[in-house]
Amino acid sequence: MLEHAPIMALLLDADRRVVRANAAAREYFAIDPVRLPASLVEVTLESRLFEIVNTGEAEATANLVHHRRMAQAHLIPGPGPGQKILFLSDVTELRRLATVRQEFVANLVHELKTPITSLRLTAESLLGDPLPKDRRRFAERAVKEADMISKIIDNLRQLGDIEEGALAVDVTRFELDELVNDSITRLAIERPMNIAIQQGVALETDRAKLVQALANLLDNAAKFSPHGTAIDVEATVTGAEVVISVRDRGPGISPEHWSRVFERFYKVDRARPREAGGFGLGLAITKHLVQVLGGRIWTEAAREGGQVFYIALPREVLTAT
């Protein structure tokens, strides 16, 4: 039973040497059965496990330094005199998900608290029977805050639908340059646009989802670029992919944030006003939309300054006209 159990099991003798290891443990720690019996540290390369066995802790969490993982350890008496069985479960992913869940709740509370507080203060001001000119101003403020809350909820609902695979992919054929120009026109971005798109390229994918993903990147570039500076949009066929890039001329993003900017509610600068920096959901939605289309997304620092975001779609969905 232990040999084929999905949990790792190590049988230790009275001298705390590993006598036997089941299949899960052998695979995890790359144990050669011929080398057994051997010391626990020699077999696992983890001194923390030796500490647990040495102190006789029945249950403990082990930070596996060599493997860069987290494990839950259970120590019970073995079948023979002085023997013990050490059970180990890799809980790295569970701990990560727990942390993500805690951060999500904390971020959601943070994002909702400000508009709800403002909405309540506005309502209290209206209860005070203000002057007609002030009444309209308070009412407009209440509508604005309610719209912000609604937008957060709509974005979260869309993220949930994407992650659950509830969004259908409607494949159509369209010109890539037409899609980019249409997206720029719809957003009405009041700043110079440098567009460089390889001619004679058509895509066969979900146009609406790609439009939304591109619009999020363009909107993000406009928010974080100095007024009047240009935004560069390029699209080329590179090997097995078509790559679309959007470059701003803002302050840029430090490399340690590059992978995290696509997390929901993640903000590089939390001091930035909500109206200017959004809710931290746009890039998360963009990432999931691109993944639904079978592509990938990433960001890098632009050589001439600013930040550039890339969307790469697989070559097989691309057709030359």
C-alpha positions as a Markdown table, in Angstrom:
| # | Residue | x | y | z |
|---|---|---|---|---|
| 1 | Met | 0.0 | 0.0 | 0.0 |
| 2 | Leu | 2.7 | 2.5 | 0.9 |
| 3 | Glu | 4.7 | 1.6 | -2.2 |
| 4 | His | 2.0 | 2.8 | -4.5 |
| 5 | Ala | 0.6 | 5.5 | -2.2 |
| 6 | Pro | 0.5 | 9.1 | -3.7 |
| 7 | Ile | 2.1 | 10.4 | -0.5 |
| 8 | Met | 5.9 | 10.2 | 0.1 |
| 9 | Ala | 6.9 | 7.7 | 2.8 |
| 10 | Leu | 10.3 | 7.0 | 4.3 |
| 11 | Leu | 10.9 | 4.1 | 6.7 |
| 12 | Leu | 13.6 | 5.0 | 9.3 |
| 13 | Asp | 15.5 | 2.6 | 11.6 |
| 14 | Ala | 16.5 | 3.3 | 15.2 |
| 15 | Asp | 19.6 | 5.1 | 14.0 |
| 16 | Arg | 17.4 | 7.5 | 11.9 |
| 17 | Arg | 18.7 | 6.0 | 8.7 |
| 18 | Val | 16.4 | 5.6 | 5.7 |
| 19 | Val | 15.8 | 1.9 | 5.3 |
| 20 | Arg | 13.1 | 2.0 | 2.6 |
| 21 | Ala | 11.4 | 4.6 | 0.5 |
| 22 | Asn | 8.2 | 4.2 | -1.5 |
| 23 | Ala | 7.9 | 5.1 | -5.2 |
| 24 | Ala | 6.7 | 8.7 | -4.6 |
| 25 | Ala | 9.6 | 9.4 | -2.3 |
| 26 | Arg | 12.1 | 7.8 | -4.6 |
| 27 | Glu | 11.0 | 9.9 | -7.5 |
| 28 | Tyr | 10.8 | 13.1 | -5.5 |
| 29 | Phe | 14.2 | 12.8 | -3.9 |
| 30 | Ala | 15.8 | 10.8 | -6.8 |
| 31 | Ile | 16.7 | 8.0 | -4.4 |
| 32 | Asp | 18.6 | 5.0 | -5.6 |
| 33 | Pro | 17.3 | 1.9 | -3.6 |
| 34 | Val | 20.7 | 0.3 | -3.9 |
| 35 | Arg | 22.2 | 3.0 | -1.7 |
| 36 | Leu | 19.9 | 2.2 | 1.2 |
| 37 | Pro | 20.2 | 2.2 | 4.1 |
| 38 | Ala | 21.6 | 5.7 | 4.3 |
| 39 | Ser | 21.3 | 8.8 | 6.5 |
| 40 | Leu | 18.2 | 10.9 | 6.1 |
| 41 | Val | 20.3 | 14.0 | 5.1 |
| 42 | Glu | 22.3 | 12.1 | 2.6 |
| 43 | Val | 19.1 | 10.7 | 1.0 |
| 44 | Thr | 17.0 | 13.9 | 0.9 |
| 45 | Leu | 19.7 | 16.6 | 1.2 |
| 46 | Glu | 17.3 | 18.4 | 3.6 |
| 47 | Ser | 18.6 | 19.1 | 7.2 |
| 48 | Arg | 15.1 | 20.3 | 8.3 |
| 49 | Leu | 13.8 | 16.7 | 7.9 |
| 50 | Phe | 16.5 | 15.4 | 10.2 |
| 51 | Glu | 15.5 | 18.1 | 12.8 |
| 52 | Ile | 11.9 | 16.9 | 12.7 |
| 53 | Val | 12.9 | 13.3 | 13.1 |
| 54 | Asn | 15.5 | 14.1 | 15.8 |
| 55 | Thr | 13.0 | 16.1 | 17.9 |
| 56 | Gly | 10.2 | 13.6 | 17.3 |
| 57 | Glu | 7.7 | 16.2 | 16.0 |
| 58 | Ala | 4.5 | 14.4 | 15.1 |
| 59 | Glu | 3.5 | 17.1 | 12.6 |
| 60 | Ala | 5.6 | 19.9 | 11.2 |
| 61 | Thr | 6.1 | 22.1 | 8.2 |
| 62 | Ala | 9.4 | 21.6 | 6.4 |
| 63 | Asn | 10.9 | 24.3 | 4.1 |
| 64 | Leu | 12.9 | 22.1 | 1.7 |
| 65 | Val | 15.8 | 24.4 | 0.9 |
| 66 | His | 17.5 | 22.2 | -1.7 |
| 67 | His | 14.3 | 21.5 | -3.6 |
| 68 | Arg | 12.9 | 25.0 | -3.0 |
| 69 | Arg | 9.5 | 23.5 | -2.0 |
| 70 | Met | 7.3 | 23.4 | 1.1 |
| 71 | Ala | 6.3 | 20.0 | 2.6 |
| 72 | Gln | 4.0 | 18.9 | 5.4 |
| 73 | Ala | 5.6 | 16.2 | 7.5 |
| 74 | His | 3.9 | 13.5 | 9.7 |
| 75 | Leu | 6.1 | 11.2 | 11.9 |
| 76 | Ile | 4.5 | 8.0 | 13.3 |
| 77 | Pro | 5.9 | 4.9 | 14.9 |
| 78 | Gly | 7.1 | 2.2 | 12.4 |
| 79 | Pro | 6.4 | -1.5 | 12.4 |
| 80 | Gly | 9.7 | -2.6 | 14.0 |
| 81 | Pro | 11.4 | -1.6 | 17.3 |
| 82 | Gly | 12.7 | 2.0 | 17.2 |
| 83 | Gln | 11.5 | 2.4 | 13.6 |
| 84 | Lys | 9.6 | 5.4 | 12.4 |
| 85 | Ile | 7.7 | 6.3 | 9.2 |
| 86 | Leu | 8.1 | 9.8 | 7.9 |
| 87 | Phe | 5.2 | 10.9 | 5.6 |
| 88 | Leu | 5.7 | 13.9 | 3.4 |
| 89 | Ser | 3.2 | 15.9 | 1.3 |
| 90 | Asp | 4.3 | 18.7 | -1.0 |
| 91 | Val | 2.1 | 21.6 | -0.1 |
| 92 | Thr | 3.9 | 24.3 | -2.1 |
| 93 | Glu | 1.0 | 24.9 | -4.5 |
| 94 | Leu | -1.6 | 24.8 | -1.7 |
| 95 | Arg | 0.3 | 27.4 | 0.2 |
| 96 | Arg | 0.7 | 29.5 | -2.9 |
| 97 | Leu | -3.1 | 29.3 | -3.6 |
| 98 | Ala | -3.8 | 30.2 | 0.0 |
| 99 | Thr | -1.6 | 33.3 | -0.3 |
| 100 | Val | -3.2 | 34.3 | -3.6 |
| 101 | Arg | -6.6 | 33.9 | -2.0 |
| 102 | Gln | -5.7 | 36.1 | 0.9 |
| 103 | Glu | -4.1 | 38.7 | -1.3 |
| 104 | Phe | -7.2 | 38.7 | -3.6 |
| 105 | Val | -9.6 | 39.3 | -0.7 |
| 106 | Ala | -7.3 | 42.0 | 0.7 |
| 107 | Asn | -7.0 | 43.7 | -2.6 |
| 108 | Leu | -10.8 | 43.5 | -3.3 |
| 109 | Val | -11.6 | 45.0 | 0.0 |
| 110 | His | -9.0 | 47.8 | -0.7 |
| 111 | Glu | -10.5 | 48.6 | -4.1 |
| 112 | Leu | -14.1 | 48.6 | -2.9 |
| 113 | Lys | -13.6 | 50.4 | 0.3 |
| 114 | Thr | -12.8 | 53.8 | -1.3 |
| 115 | Pro | -15.8 | 54.1 | -3.7 |
| 116 | Ile | -18.2 | 52.7 | -1.0 |
| 117 | Thr | -17.0 | 55.2 | 1.6 |
| 118 | Ser | -17.3 | 58.0 | -0.9 |
| 119 | Leu | -20.8 | 56.8 | -1.9 |
| 120 | Arg | -21.9 | 56.8 | 1.7 |
| 121 | Leu | -20.5 | 60.3 | 2.4 |
| 122 | Thr | -22.3 | 61.6 | -0.7 |
| 123 | Ala | -25.5 | 60.0 | 0.4 |
| 124 | Glu | -25.2 | 61.6 | 3.8 |
| 125 | Ser | -24.6 | 65.0 | 2.2 |
| 126 | Leu | -27.8 | 64.6 | 0.2 |
| 127 | Leu | -29.7 | 63.8 | 3.3 |
| 128 | Gly | -28.6 | 67.1 | 4.7 |
| 129 | Asp | -30.8 | 68.9 | 2.0 |
| 130 | Pro | -28.0 | 70.8 | 0.3 |
| 131 | Leu | -28.5 | 73.7 | -2.1 |
| 132 | Pro | -29.7 | 72.8 | -5.6 |
| 133 | Lys | -26.3 | 73.4 | -7.2 |
| 134 | Asp | -24.6 | 71.2 | -4.6 |
| 135 | Arg | -27.3 | 68.6 | -4.8 |
| 136 | Arg | -26.5 | 68.0 | -8.5 |
| 137 | Arg | -22.8 | 67.8 | -7.8 |
| 138 | Phe | -23.4 | 65.2 | -5.0 |
| 139 | Ala | -25.7 | 63.2 | -7.3 |
| 140 | Glu | -23.1 | 63.1 | -10.1 |
| 141 | Arg | -20.5 | 61.9 | -7.6 |
| 142 | Ala | -22.7 | 59.1 | -6.4 |
| 143 | Val | -23.3 | 58.0 | -9.9 |
| 144 | Lys | -19.5 | 58.0 | -10.6 |
| 145 | Glu | -18.7 | 55.9 | -7.6 |
| 146 | Ala | -21.5 | 53.5 | -8.3 |
| 147 | Asp | -20.2 | 53.1 | -11.9 |
| 148 | Met | -16.7 | 52.3 | -10.5 |
| 149 | Ile | -18.1 | 49.6 | -8.2 |
| 150 | Ser | -20.1 | 48.2 | -11.2 |
| 151 | Lys | -16.9 | 48.2 | -13.4 |
| 152 | Ile | -15.0 | 46.2 | -10.8 |
| 153 | Ile | -17.8 | 43.6 | -10.5 |
| 154 | Asp | -18.1 | 43.3 | -14.3 |
| 155 | Asn | -14.3 | 42.8 | -14.7 |
| 156 | Leu | -14.3 | 40.2 | -12.0 |
| 157 | Arg | -17.2 | 38.4 | -13.6 |
| 158 | Gln | -15.4 | 38.4 | -17.0 |
| 159 | Leu | -12.2 | 37.0 | -15.4 |
| 160 | Gly | -14.3 | 34.3 | -13.7 |
| 161 | Asp | -15.9 | 33.4 | -17.0 |
| 162 | Ile | -12.6 | 33.2 | -18.8 |
| 163 | Glu | -10.9 | 31.1 | -16.2 |
| 164 | Glu | -13.9 | 28.7 | -16.1 |
| 165 | Gly | -13.8 | 28.4 | -19.9 |
| 166 | Ala | -17.2 | 29.8 | -20.2 |
| 167 | Leu | -16.3 | 32.2 | -23.1 |
| 168 | Ala | -16.8 | 30.8 | -26.6 |
| 169 | Val | -14.3 | 31.6 | -29.3 |
| 170 | Asp | -15.9 | 33.1 | -32.4 |
| 171 | Val | -13.3 | 32.7 | -35.2 |
| 172 | Thr | -13.5 | 35.1 | -38.1 |
| 173 | Arg | -11.0 | 36.3 | -40.7 |
| 174 | Phe | -9.9 | 40.0 | -40.7 |
| 175 | Glu | -7.1 | 42.2 | -41.7 |
| 176 | Leu | -4.6 | 42.9 | -38.9 |
| 177 | Asp | -4.0 | 46.6 | -39.8 |
| 178 | Glu | -7.7 | 47.2 | -40.0 |
| 179 | Leu | -8.2 | 45.8 | -36.5 |
| 180 | Val | -5.4 | 48.0 | -35.0 |
| 181 | Asn | -6.7 | 51.2 | -36.7 |
| 182 | Asp | -10.3 | 50.4 | -35.6 |
| 183 | Ser | -9.1 | 49.9 | -32.0 |
| 184 | Ile | -7.3 | 53.2 | -32.0 |
| 185 | Thr | -10.3 | 55.1 | -33.5 |
| 186 | Arg | -12.7 | 53.6 | -30.9 |
| 187 | Leu | -10.5 | 54.6 | -28.0 |
| 188 | Ala | -10.1 | 58.1 | -29.4 |
| 189 | Ile | -6.6 | 58.4 | -27.8 |
| 190 | Glu | -5.6 | 62.1 | -28.0 |
| 191 | Arg | -1.9 | 61.7 | -28.6 |
| 192 | Pro | 0.5 | 60.8 | -31.5 |
| 193 | Met | 0.3 | 57.2 | -32.7 |
| 194 | Asn | 3.2 | 55.5 | -34.6 |
| 195 | Ile | 1.8 | 52.5 | -36.4 |
| 196 | Ala | 4.0 | 50.0 | -38.2 |
| 197 | Ile | 2.2 | 46.9 | -39.3 |
| 198 | Gln | 3.5 | 44.4 | -41.8 |
| 199 | Gln | 1.3 | 44.5 | -44.9 |
| 200 | Gly | -0.7 | 41.6 | -46.4 |
| 201 | Val | -1.4 | 39.9 | -43.1 |
| 202 | Ala | -4.8 | 38.5 | -42.1 |
| 203 | Leu | -5.8 | 36.7 | -38.9 |
| 204 | Glu | -8.3 | 33.9 | -38.3 |
| 205 | Thr | -9.2 | 34.2 | -34.6 |
| 206 | Asp | -11.7 | 35.8 | -32.3 |
| 207 | Arg | -11.7 | 39.4 | -33.4 |
| 208 | Ala | -13.7 | 40.8 | -30.4 |
| 209 | Lys | -11.4 | 39.2 | -27.8 |
| 210 | Leu | -8.2 | 40.4 | -29.6 |
| 211 | Val | -9.7 | 43.9 | -29.9 |
| 212 | Gln | -10.4 | 44.0 | -26.2 |
| 213 | Ala | -6.9 | 42.8 | -25.4 |
| 214 | Leu | -5.3 | 45.3 | -27.6 |
| 215 | Ala | -7.6 | 48.1 | -26.3 |
| 216 | Asn | -6.5 | 47.3 | -22.8 |
| 217 | Leu | -2.8 | 47.7 | -23.8 |
| 218 | Leu | -3.5 | 50.9 | -25.6 |
| 219 | Asp | -5.5 | 52.4 | -22.7 |
| 220 | Asn | -2.8 | 51.3 | -20.3 |
| 221 | Ala | -0.1 | 53.0 | -22.4 |
| 222 | Ala | -2.1 | 56.2 | -22.6 |
| 223 | Lys | -2.6 | 56.3 | -18.8 |
| 224 | Phe | 1.1 | 55.9 | -18.0 |
| 225 | Ser | 2.7 | 58.1 | -20.6 |
| 226 | Pro | 3.3 | 61.8 | -20.3 |
| 227 | His | 0.7 | 63.9 | -22.1 |
| 228 | Gly | 1.5 | 64.5 | -25.7 |
| 229 | Thr | 4.0 | 61.7 | -26.1 |
| 230 | Ala | 3.6 | 59.1 | -28.8 |
| 231 | Ile | 2.5 | 55.4 | -28.5 |
| 232 | Asp | 4.1 | 52.9 | -30.9 |
| 233 | Val | 2.1 | 50.0 | -32.3 |
| 234 | Glu | 3.9 | 47.4 | -34.3 |
| 235 | Ala | 2.9 | 44.0 | -35.8 |
| 236 | Thr | 5.2 | 41.5 | -37.5 |
| 237 | Val | 5.3 | 37.9 | -38.5 |
| 238 | Thr | 8.1 | 36.2 | -36.6 |
| 239 | Gly | 8.8 | 32.6 | -37.1 |
| 240 | Ala | 5.7 | 30.6 | -36.0 |
| 241 | Glu | 4.0 | 33.6 | -34.5 |
| 242 | Val | 2.5 | 37.0 | -35.2 |
| 243 | Val | 3.7 | 39.5 | -32.7 |
| 244 | Ile | 1.9 | 42.7 | -31.8 |
| 245 | Ser | 3.6 | 45.2 | -29.6 |
| 246 | Val | 2.5 | 48.4 | -27.8 |
| 247 | Arg | 5.1 | 50.8 | -26.5 |
| 248 | Asp | 4.6 | 53.8 | -24.2 |
| 249 | Arg | 7.0 | 56.5 | -23.2 |
| 250 | Gly | 6.2 | 56.4 | -19.5 |
| 251 | Pro | 8.6 | 55.9 | -16.5 |
| 252 | Gly | 8.8 | 52.2 | -17.2 |
| 253 | Ile | 8.4 | 49.2 | -14.9 |
| 254 | Ser | 11.2 | 47.7 | -12.8 |
| 255 | Pro | 12.1 | 44.1 | -13.9 |
| 256 | Glu | 10.9 | 42.6 | -10.6 |
| 257 | His | 7.4 | 43.6 | -11.5 |
| 258 | Trp | 7.3 | 42.4 | -15.1 |
| 259 | Ser | 5.7 | 39.0 | -14.3 |
| 260 | Arg | 3.4 | 40.3 | -11.7 |
| 261 | Val | 1.7 | 43.1 | -13.6 |
| 262 | Phe | -0.6 | 40.5 | -15.1 |
| 263 | Glu | -2.0 | 39.5 | -11.7 |
| 264 | Arg | -5.4 | 40.8 | -10.7 |
| 265 | Phe | -5.3 | 43.9 | -8.6 |
| 266 | Tyr | -1.5 | 44.1 | -8.8 |
| 267 | Lys | -0.3 | 47.7 | -9.1 |
| 268 | Val | 3.3 | 48.9 | -9.4 |
| 269 | Asp | 2.4 | 52.2 | -7.8 |
| 270 | Arg | -0.4 | 51.9 | -5.3 |
| 271 | Ala | -0.2 | 55.6 | -4.5 |
| 272 | Arg | -1.4 | 56.4 | -8.0 |
| 273 | Pro | -5.0 | 57.7 | -8.0 |
| 274 | Arg | -7.7 | 55.1 | -9.1 |
| 275 | Glu | -8.9 | 57.4 | -11.9 |
| 276 | Ala | -5.3 | 57.4 | -13.4 |
| 277 | Gly | -4.2 | 53.9 | -12.7 |
| 278 | Gly | -7.4 | 51.9 | -12.9 |
| 279 | Phe | -8.2 | 48.9 | -10.7 |
| 280 | Gly | -5.3 | 46.6 | -11.6 |
| 281 | Leu | -7.6 | 44.2 | -13.6 |
| 282 | Gly | -7.1 | 45.3 | -17.2 |
| 283 | Leu | -3.8 | 43.5 | -17.7 |
| 284 | Ala | -5.1 | 40.4 | -15.9 |
| 285 | Ile | -8.1 | 40.3 | -18.3 |
| 286 | Thr | -5.7 | 40.9 | -21.3 |
| 287 | Lys | -3.5 | 38.0 | -20.3 |
| 288 | His | -6.4 | 35.6 | -20.0 |
| 289 | Leu | -8.0 | 36.7 | -23.3 |
| 290 | Val | -4.6 | 36.2 | -25.1 |
| 291 | Gln | -4.3 | 32.7 | -23.5 |
| 292 | Val | -7.9 | 31.8 | -24.7 |
| 293 | Leu | -6.7 | 32.7 | -28.2 |
| 294 | Gly | -3.8 | 30.3 | -27.8 |
| 295 | Gly | -1.2 | 33.1 | -27.5 |
| 296 | Arg | 1.1 | 34.5 | -24.9 |
| 297 | Ile | 1.8 | 38.0 | -23.4 |
| 298 | Trp | 4.8 | 39.6 | -21.8 |
| 299 | Thr | 6.5 | 42.9 | -21.1 |
| 300 | Glu | 10.0 | 44.4 | -21.4 |
| 301 | Ala | 11.7 | 47.7 | -21.1 |
| 302 | Ala | 11.9 | 49.6 | -24.3 |
| 303 | Arg | 15.4 | 50.4 | -25.6 |
| 304 | Glu | 14.7 | 54.1 | -26.0 |
| 305 | Gly | 12.8 | 54.4 | -22.7 |
| 306 | Gly | 9.3 | 53.5 | -21.6 |
| 307 | Gln | 7.7 | 50.0 | -21.5 |
| 308 | Val | 6.6 | 47.7 | -24.3 |
| 309 | Phe | 3.9 | 45.0 | -24.1 |
| 310 | Tyr | 3.9 | 42.1 | -26.5 |
| 311 | Ile | 1.1 | 39.8 | -27.7 |
| 312 | Ala | 2.2 | 36.7 | -29.7 |
| 313 | Leu | -0.4 | 34.6 | -31.4 |
| 314 | Pro | 0.4 | 31.2 | -32.9 |
| 315 | Arg | 1.4 | 31.0 | -36.6 |
| 316 | Glu | -1.2 | 28.4 | -37.5 |
| 317 | Val | -4.1 | 30.9 | -37.0 |
| 318 | Leu | -2.4 | 33.4 | -39.4 |
| 319 | Thr | -2.9 | 33.5 | -43.2 |
| 320 | Ala | -1.1 | 35.7 | -45.7 |
| 321 | Thr | -3.4 | 37.6 | -48.1 |
